[in-house]
Amino acid sequence: MARHDIIVVGAGMVGSAIGWGLARLGCRVLMLDGADESERAARANFGLVWGQSKGDTLPEYARWTREAIQLWPEFQAELFEEAGISCGFIGSGGLHICLSDAELEDRRALFARMGKAEGGNTLDLRILDRHEVADLIPGIGPDVVGAGFCGQDGHVSPHGLLMAMHRAFVRRGGDVLSSCPVLGIEHNGTTWTVQTKDGLFRSPMLVLAAGTGNKVLGAKLGVDIPVFGLKGQILVSERVSPRLNFPTHKVRQTEVGTILLGDSKEPDAGSDDRATVDVMRDIAGRCLRMLPWLAEINLVRAWGGIRSMTADSYPIYDVYPDHPGLFSACCHSGVTLAPIHAMRLAPLIAAANLTPQLAAMSARRFDVQTN
Ligand SMILES: Cc1cc2nc3c(=O)[nH]c(=O)nc-3n(C[C@H](O)[C@H](O)[C@H](O)COP(=O)(O)OP(=O)(O)OC[C@H]3O[C@@H](n4cnc5c(N)ncnc54)[C@H](O)[C@@H]3O)c2cc1C
């Protein structure tokens, strides 16, 4: 007998949001998470809630991201009420700082495509010149030529977010087992059985939300989930008094005063998530060109993490006609999208019906046309 309606494999950013979203609907949910040393982008990310660069060639994703951002205040309030933990969301705007005219022109062209993708800009997207950037962020370097600004962009505490989702999930009656990686999966036509070192668990529905682990889990079922790892590194400063009123795509000040400098994109790192001196030097060098006063602040640590990435950088949400009750979800912006995963995707999964909007984000988009 299955004690749970749904098993969610992976309790990172995506699995936790879906898990809480399902528990919120009254489903009996079990979340199974990996071992301590497993890849966890949930604990390594930069914490941006970012819409200004998302979906210029896929309108469904642009709208999905925009709706996620709009949901953030309500999502945070509900999580706080249930878990008593703040996600620290502030959504009063964010800047992509440009260090050359070519970069600024690229941003301008991106914003024009974003406007088209959305059928008119519904995000407050603006190109700022150097003086306008200086008005928002004091102490910019001489190389700064301008910035892309989005009035709805913002940032959160990723740890607060993850803890809040876990606690709210448990308070809703959800079960979570950590250090309990799924080793095998079987289906007998009506029930999914997952095998772990702690035994077998059964449910009629199964959600694969294991980040880069989805590739391995899908392969066990003969399903291709084309996700791969993309390493990123982040540097962290000592705590300093408030200096940055707005997050930028490479530098932000957290709610506790540390300044984060980020974040690299390293496709060939495999699963090696260690910080490396050459990349740290590059990150620091670029950030110093943006904000030379960073040189006065001590860096205290650095870390690396592995993003789950797809070939076109858009998410994968799938159902599988040959595997009734099976769903997969993975994306590279799991912080930004957490509210929509909980409040829109989870109800669609519970109803076993991913809408046409989500069909555009199926991995079937990668299938090669043969005629
Ligand atoms: C450096 C960096 C910066 C980033 N910055 C941002 C940002 O600013 N904004 C943003 O929105 N996103 C950002 N991200 C991306 C964001 O962190 C990810 O999109 C998000 O964490 C993905 O969530 P996930 O649940 O798919 O994967 P993860 O958070 O990695 O979680 C996957 C979970 O699955 C578990 N798992 C794996 N295999 C199994 C198995 N067999 N059985 C059970 N459990 C398993 C793992 O233990 C892990 O806990 C960043 C990521 C990195 C690395």
The ligand as a MOL file (V3000), in Angstrom:
LIG
                    3D

  0  0  0     0  0            999 V3000
M  V30 BEGIN CTAB
M  V30 COUNTS 53 58 0 0 0
M  V30 BEGIN ATOM
M  V30 1 C 26.7450 29.5730 -8.6490 0
M  V30 2 C 25.2700 29.5310 -8.8600 0
M  V30 3 C 24.5480 30.7200 -8.8900 0
M  V30 4 C 23.1620 30.6790 -9.0730 0
M  V30 5 N 22.4540 31.8520 -9.0010 0
M  V30 6 C 21.1150 31.8200 -9.1180 0
M  V30 7 C 20.3730 33.0180 -8.9810 0
M  V30 8 O 20.9280 34.0740 -8.7120 0
M  V30 9 N 19.0280 32.9730 -9.1440 0
M  V30 10 C 18.3760 31.7960 -9.4510 0
M  V30 11 O 17.1490 31.8220 -9.6330 0
M  V30 12 N 19.0540 30.6370 -9.5360 0
M  V30 13 C 20.4010 30.6200 -9.3850 0
M  V30 14 N 21.1150 29.4600 -9.4610 0
M  V30 15 C 20.4110 28.2350 -9.8370 0
M  V30 16 C 19.6050 27.5980 -8.7330 0
M  V30 17 O 20.3790 27.4020 -7.5950 0
M  V30 18 C 19.0920 26.2860 -9.3010 0
M  V30 19 O 18.2550 26.5600 -10.4120 0
M  V30 20 C 18.3010 25.4780 -8.3240 0
M  V30 21 O 19.0340 25.2090 -7.1650 0
M  V30 22 C 17.8870 24.1900 -9.0050 0
M  V30 23 O 17.0970 23.4780 -8.1290 0
M  V30 24 P 17.0360 21.9000 -8.2140 0
M  V30 25 O 16.1610 21.4780 -7.1080 0
M  V30 26 O 16.7060 21.5040 -9.6050 0
M  V30 27 O 18.5320 21.4350 -7.9790 0
M  V30 28 P 19.3410 21.4800 -6.6090 0
M  V30 29 O 18.9940 22.6840 -5.8750 0
M  V30 30 O 20.7590 21.2310 -6.9920 0
M  V30 31 O 18.7840 20.2360 -5.8200 0
M  V30 32 C 18.8090 18.9480 -6.3560 0
M  V30 33 C 18.6280 18.0010 -5.1900 0
M  V30 34 O 18.3980 16.7010 -5.7260 0
M  V30 35 C 19.0560 15.7890 -4.8940 0
M  V30 36 N 19.2920 14.5380 -5.6330 0
M  V30 37 C 20.1180 14.3480 -6.6850 0
M  V30 38 N 20.0570 13.0480 -7.0640 0
M  V30 39 C 19.1690 12.4400 -6.2350 0
M  V30 40 C 18.6860 11.0980 -6.1150 0
M  V30 41 N 19.1020 10.1130 -6.9160 0
M  V30 42 N 17.7990 10.8270 -5.1300 0
M  V30 43 C 17.3520 11.7950 -4.3010 0
M  V30 44 N 17.7850 13.0690 -4.3700 0
M  V30 45 C 18.6840 13.3910 -5.3310 0
M  V30 46 C 20.3280 16.4740 -4.4450 0
M  V30 47 O 20.8060 15.9220 -3.2370 0
M  V30 48 C 19.8610 17.9240 -4.2950 0
M  V30 49 O 19.4930 18.2180 -2.9580 0
M  V30 50 C 22.4930 29.4360 -9.2670 0
M  V30 51 C 23.2280 28.2520 -9.2130 0
M  V30 52 C 24.5890 28.2860 -9.0140 0
M  V30 53 C 25.3460 26.9910 -8.9430 0
M  V30 END ATOM
M  V30 BEGIN BOND
M  V30 1 1 1 2
M  V30 2 1 2 3
M  V30 3 2 2 52
M  V30 4 2 3 4
M  V30 5 1 4 5
M  V30 6 1 4 50
M  V30 7 2 5 6
M  V30 8 1 6 7
M  V30 9 1 6 13
M  V30 10 2 7 8
M  V30 11 1 7 9
M  V30 12 1 9 10
M  V30 13 2 10 11
M  V30 14 1 10 12
M  V30 15 2 12 13
M  V30 16 1 13 14
M  V30 17 1 14 15
M  V30 18 1 14 50
M  V30 19 1 15 16
M  V30 20 1 16 17
M  V30 21 1 16 18
M  V30 22 1 18 19
M  V30 23 1 18 20
M  V30 24 1 20 21
M  V30 25 1 20 22
M  V30 26 1 22 23
M  V30 27 1 23 24
M  V30 28 2 24 25
M  V30 29 1 24 26
M  V30 30 1 24 27
M  V30 31 1 27 28
M  V30 32 2 28 29
M  V30 33 1 28 30
M  V30 34 1 28 31
M  V30 35 1 31 32
M  V30 36 1 32 33
M  V30 37 1 33 34
M  V30 38 1 33 48
M  V30 39 1 34 35
M  V30 40 1 35 36
M  V30 41 1 35 46
M  V30 42 1 36 37
M  V30 43 1 36 45
M  V30 44 2 37 38
M  V30 45 1 38 39
M  V30 46 1 39 40
M  V30 47 2 39 45
M  V30 48 1 40 41
M  V30 49 2 40 42
M  V30 50 1 42 43
M  V30 51 2 43 44
M  V30 52 1 44 45
M  V30 53 1 46 47
M  V30 54 1 46 48
M  V30 55 1 48 49
M  V30 56 2 50 51
M  V30 57 1 51 52
M  V30 58 1 52 53
M  V30 END BOND
M  V30 END CTAB
M  END
